[in-house]
């Protein structure tokens, strides 16, 4: 993360953290980016219990910047806010990250 806790990235991170659970998924619509957390926990296999942890209007996002790596996480991208702050997110697969970045750029 780059930016202080009062920045857009800082406030977004606080929202995700306060939601509890494990951040597992991102979803991009024509108006917002959502981060979903999974509240299913424990040692046994359980169906996911997804809840919206945070959402941001696309007008508050300057860029989704791809940052693929040769090691895990290959699907990393930076969520850059209009105030210049940013934080790193990742998809399980590089193809998923590229699809999300591409969809954001085509909007």
C-alpha positions as CSV (number, residue, x, y, z in Angstrom):
1,X,0.0,0.0,0.0
2,X,1.1,3.5,-0.7
3,X,-0.7,6.3,1.2
4,X,-1.6,7.1,4.7
5,X,-4.6,5.8,6.6
6,X,-6.6,8.8,5.6
7,X,-6.0,8.2,1.9
8,X,-8.5,6.4,-0.3
9,X,-6.3,3.3,-0.3
10,X,-6.0,3.4,3.5
11,X,-9.7,3.8,4.1
12,X,-10.4,1.0,1.6
13,X,-7.9,-1.3,3.4
14,X,-9.5,-0.5,6.7
15,X,-13.0,-1.4,5.3
16,X,-11.7,-4.8,4.0
17,X,-9.9,-5.5,7.3
18,X,-12.9,-4.6,9.5
19,X,-15.2,-6.8,7.4
20,X,-13.4,-9.9,8.8
21,X,-13.0,-13.1,7.0
22,X,-10.5,-13.6,4.2
23,X,-10.5,-11.4,1.1
24,X,-11.1,-13.9,-1.7
25,X,-12.7,-12.3,-4.7
26,X,-13.0,-9.0,-6.6
27,X,-15.9,-8.2,-8.9
28,X,-16.1,-5.3,-11.4
29,X,-19.4,-3.9,-12.6
30,X,-20.0,-0.9,-14.8
31,X,-20.1,1.3,-11.7
32,X,-18.1,-0.3,-8.9
33,X,-15.3,-2.5,-7.9
34,X,-16.2,-4.9,-5.0
35,X,-14.0,-7.0,-2.7
36,X,-15.7,-10.0,-1.2
37,X,-14.6,-11.8,1.9
38,X,-15.2,-15.5,2.8
39,X,-16.4,-16.0,6.3
40,X,-16.4,-19.8,6.1
41,X,-13.6,-21.0,8.3
42,X,-12.5,-24.0,10.2
43,X,-10.7,-27.2,9.3
44,X,-13.6,-28.8,7.5
45,X,-14.5,-28.1,3.8
46,X,-17.4,-25.7,3.7
47,X,-19.3,-23.8,1.1
48,X,-18.1,-20.2,0.8
49,X,-19.9,-17.6,2.9
50,X,-19.2,-14.5,0.8
51,X,-20.0,-11.0,1.9
52,X,-19.1,-7.6,0.4
53,X,-16.2,-6.2,2.4
54,X,-15.7,-3.0,0.5
55,X,-16.8,-1.3,-2.7
56,X,-15.5,1.7,-4.6
57,X,-17.0,3.8,-7.4
58,X,-15.1,3.4,-10.6
59,X,-14.9,7.2,-10.8
60,X,-12.6,7.1,-7.7
61,X,-10.2,4.7,-9.5
62,X,-7.5,6.1,-11.6
63,X,-6.1,2.8,-12.9
64,X,-5.9,-0.9,-12.4
65,X,-2.2,-1.5,-13.1
66,X,-1.1,-5.0,-13.9
67,X,1.9,-6.3,-11.9
68,X,2.4,-9.9,-12.9
69,X,5.3,-11.8,-11.3
70,X,7.2,-14.9,-12.2
71,X,6.3,-16.3,-8.8
72,X,3.0,-16.3,-6.8
73,X,0.9,-14.2,-7.0
74,X,1.0,-14.0,-10.8
75,X,-2.3,-12.3,-10.9
76,X,-1.2,-9.2,-8.9
77,X,-2.5,-5.8,-9.9
78,X,-2.4,-2.4,-8.2
79,X,-5.6,-0.5,-7.5
80,X,-4.6,3.1,-8.0
81,X,-7.0,5.7,-6.6
82,X,-7.5,9.2,-7.9
83,X,-5.7,10.7,-4.9
84,X,-2.5,8.9,-6.0
85,X,-2.7,6.3,-3.2
86,X,-2.7,2.6,-4.2
87,X,-2.8,-0.9,-2.8
88,X,-2.1,-4.3,-4.3
89,X,-4.8,-6.9,-5.0
90,X,-4.4,-10.2,-6.7
91,X,-6.4,-12.9,-8.6
92,X,-5.6,-16.5,-8.5
93,X,-4.6,-16.6,-12.1
94,X,-2.8,-14.1,-14.4
95,X,-5.5,-14.5,-17.0
96,X,-8.2,-13.4,-14.5
97,X,-6.2,-10.4,-13.6
98,X,-5.7,-9.5,-17.2
99,X,-9.4,-9.8,-17.9
100,X,-10.2,-7.5,-14.9
101,X,-7.7,-4.9,-16.0
102,X,-9.0,-5.1,-19.6
103,X,-12.6,-4.7,-18.5
104,X,-11.7,-1.6,-16.5
105,X,-9.8,-0.1,-19.4
106,X,-12.7,-0.7,-21.8
107,X,-15.3,1.0,-19.6
